[in-house]
């Protein structure tokens, strides 16, 4: 127990000494001391203290040779603190200010990557994801042979999958809510927007199902047209997915629709 107390006391002393040293640096009017200290803190992965000092001196050193490294370091400080939106702004400021820098390519990549890191899960608003994907594509257009190419492509594919999932979930929700007319439109739009998506097969099936259920609840004057829609959708579905796991269920809608159409004609 005594040893534990000693370690605890020593830790407090060291912490107090460390805090006192930082306060002295923070109050020092010489920006050079703060600049060197910020780089030292960054090297020790003390990103908070490094960023505090850099934010203090950046307005002072802007235009000086040290500003380039300072801006780049500040952006990474915020990135490592998981302040991704702030980091993205700092990286953008860097490459816009130092477009000829050897670090400009990395700055542009990190701008887009920080946006990606700030984007939410697929069930939430995807505005930032769309912006991140567009920024990453712009990066690849500018630097097609970049050392970050593979990572950039991974980000684009990941966001694409996230947008697909959200788009399909939203469209399918109309079906679950029994709003079949809206489901047909939304699912059709999804197929047009994501023709290679893994959800396209299910989307086509749900269009068949939606047309059938819409026809069932329709007034007599509209049933013929809507049952015919089931038949047409089924034929397209069968042509595209002849081995689909949804085929038996879709076929039931098709057969029943043909039967209903026969009765409507008689």
N, C-alpha and C positions, 0 to 999 in steps of 0.2 A: 504493500500500500504506500509505503514511504517513497519507493522508487517511482510509483505512478504520480504521486504528488510532485516530486521533483521534475519529472518530465512535463507535467502540466504547467508548472511555474515557469520552466525554461521556455516552453512554447509561447506562453503569454508575453514573456520578456522579448522574445524574438519577434513576435507579431507587433508588439508595441514599437520596437526599434524600426521594423520595416515600415510601419505606418508613419512613424515620425520622419524617416528618411524621405518617404514619398511626399509628405506635406511640405518639407523644406524645398524639394525640387519643384513642386507645384507652385510655390510662392516665389521662386527665384525669377527675377526679371530677365535673365539671360536665356534667350530662346535656344541657344546652342546646347546648353546644359540639358534643357528639356528634350531637345531633339535626340541627343545621344542616349539619354535615359530611356526615352520611349523605345528606341531600337533594342536597348538592353532588356527592357521588360518584355518586348515582343519575343526576343530570343528565348526568354525563360517561360514563354507561353502565358505570361500575365497580360492578357489582351485587354482587360479592363483598364489597368493603369496606363498601358501604352496608348490606348485610344483617348483617355482623358488628356494626356499631355499633348498628343498630336492635334486634337481638336482645339486646344488652346493656342498652338503656335501656327497652325495652317494659314490663318489670315495674315500672319506676320511674315512668313517665309514664301508666300506665293510670289512666283517670279524668280526666286532664287534656285540654284541647282539642287538644293536639298528638298525642294517641294515635290519633285517627281517621286522620289522614294517615299517621302512622307505620306503623300496621297495614296500610293499603292499599299503601303503598310497599314494605313488607317482603314482602307477598304477590307483588307484581310482580317484586321482586328474585329471589325463588326461581323464579318462572315463567321469567324471562329466563335463569336459569342452568340451565334444563331440569330443575329439581327439581320435577316436576309434581305428585307426590303431596303433597309438603310445601306447595307453592303452593296446592293445592286446600284443604288444611286451614286455611291462613292466610286464604284468601278466605272460607271458611265462617265462621271466627271473626269476620271483619270484618262480614259481613252479619247474623250473629246478634247481635253486639254493637251495631252501628250500623244497625239496621233502618230508621231514619228518615232516614238519610243520603242525600244526592243521589247518592252512589256505590253505594248498596245494590244497585240493579239491575245495574250492571256487575259488582259483586262476586259476585252470584248466577250471572251468566252465566259469569264467569271460573272460578268453582268447578267448574261442569259442564264447561267447555272444558278445564280442566286435567286433569280425570279422563279426558276423551277423549284428550288428548295422552299420557297415561300408559298408555293401553290398548294391548295388544300386537297383533301381526299375527293374521290370521284363523285360522291353524293352531294358535294357542296358546289358553290358557284365557281366556274372554271375560267373566269376572265383572266386571271393571272397565268393560268396554264396556257391559254391561247397566246398571250403575250410572250411567254417564255419560249414556246415552240416557234413563233414567228421570229423572235430574236435569235434563237439558235440556228434557224434556217438562214437568216441573214448573215450570221457568223460564218456558216459553211460556204455560202456564196462568195464571201469575201476571202476566206482562207480555205479553199477546197482541199489543200494538202496539209492542213494543220496537224500538229501532233495531238491535238484535242479532238480530232475528227471522230474517232470511234466513240468517245464519251458523248460527244454532241449528238451523234446518231442514236445512241442509247436513250438520251433524254427525249428526242423527238418521238421515237417509237413508244416510249413509256407514256408520254403525254397523249399520243394518238390513241393508245389503248384506253387511257383514262377517259378521253372524250367519247370514244365509242361506247364504253360502258355507261357513261352518264346519258348519252343520246338514246341508247336502247332502253335504259331504265325508265327514262321520261316517257318514251313512246309506249312502252308496255304498260305504264301506269294508267293510261287512258283505257286500255283493255280491261285492266283489273277493276277500274271504276265503272265499267260497263258503258262507257262513252264510246261506242263502237265506230261511229262516224269519224270522230276525231282520231281514234286509234288507227284507222285505215290511212288517213292523211299523214299522221306522225310517223307511222311505220314505213310508209312509202318514202317519206323524206329521209328517214334514217338510211334506207337501202341506197338511195341516190347519193347521200353524203359519204357513206362508208360501204361501198360495193364489195370490198374484200374482207369485211369484218367477220369474225367468227359467229356473230349474232345474226347474220343475214338469213340463214336457214330458218331459225326460229321466228324471225320477223316476217318472212314470207308465210309461214304457217299461221301466224297470228292474224295476218291479213285475211287469209281464207276463213279462219274462225270468226273474225270480226264481221266479215261480210255475211256469213251465215246467220249469226246472232242478230245482226242489224235487220236482215230480211225477216227473221222470225217475229220481231217486235214492230215491224212496219205495217202501215195500213195496206189494204189489198191493192190499191192502185200502184204502189211502189214495189210490191213483192217480186213481181216478174223480173224487173230490172236488177234487183239486188240478188235474187237467187242465180240469175245469169252471171252476176259478178263473182259468185262463189265458184261456179263452173269454170269461168275464165281464169280465175286466180289459181284454182287447183291444177289446171292443165299446165300453167306456167311453173307452178311449184313442182309438179311431177317431172317436168322437163329438166329443171335445174337440179333437183335433189331426188333422183329415182330410188336412192337407198336410205332416205331419211327415216329417222326414228319416229318422226311425226306423221309418216305417210298413212298409216292405218286410220288414225283419227281424222286426218284431212280427207281421206277417202269416204268416210262416213258422211261428212258434210257434203261432199260431192254427190254421192249416190242419193242422199235425201233431197238435195236441191234439184237433181234431175227429176225425181219423183214429184216434187212440188211443182216444178215447171210444167210437167205433163198434165197435172190436175188443173193448173191455171189456164192451160190452153183448151181444155175440154169444156 
